[in-house]
């Protein structure tokens, strides 16, 4: 919650809080991981491939999801 000064204005400390934003690279990695996971699961179920081909897509999904939201430093 923002702190208010004597005149009801937001103080500089509260106004300089870091902004949260979505990292586009992580979002792309998450989407690629989901698409390749769907494709690799089709290969495992339908074509009889080894389930080990799902591991890279699971890693991409995990890394993309963990870094999806980042904090951006406030501009001076």
N, C-alpha and C positions, 0 to 999 in steps of 0.2 A: 504494500500500500504506500502511496506517495506521502511524504511528509509535507506539511504546509507551513509556510512562513507566517509572519505577523499579518500580512495583508491577504492571506489566503492563496498565495502563489506557491507553486511547487519549488522546493529548494533545489540547488544544483546537484546535491548528492543523490537525490531521488531521481532527478531527470537524467543522470548519467548511468543509469542501470543498463547492463548489457542487453541487447535485443536478441531474441531467439529467432532463428531463421532455418529454413529447410536447405540442406546442402544438396545441390543438384547432382553432383557426382555420386553421392551415396544413394540418392533416389534412383539414378540410372543403374547403379550396381545392384540394387534391390530388385528392380524390374527385370534386368537381364538374368539374375539368379532365379527369379520365379519362372521366367520363360524357359530357361534351360533345365530347371527342375521338372517342369511339366513334360518337356521333351524327353529327358532322360528317364523319367518314370514310365513313359510310354515304351521306351526301348527295353526297360527291364521287364515290364509286364507282357508286352506284345511280342517282342522279338527274342526274349530270353537272354538278354545281355546280363553281365555281372552287376549286382547292385552297387558296386564300388564307383560306378560312373555318376552316382548322385552326390558324392562327396564334394566336388568343386562347386556345384550349384548351392549346396547347403552352406558352404563357407562364404560364398558371395552374398547369400541372403542374410547370414548372420552379421557380416561386416557392414553391409549396407544398412541394416536395421539399427545397429548399435551407433552408427555415426550419422543418422538421419537428421537429427536436430542439433544445430551448433549455436553457440553464443557468439554474437558479433560485438566487438568492442565499440563503445560509443565514439563518435567523431568529436574532436575537440571544438 
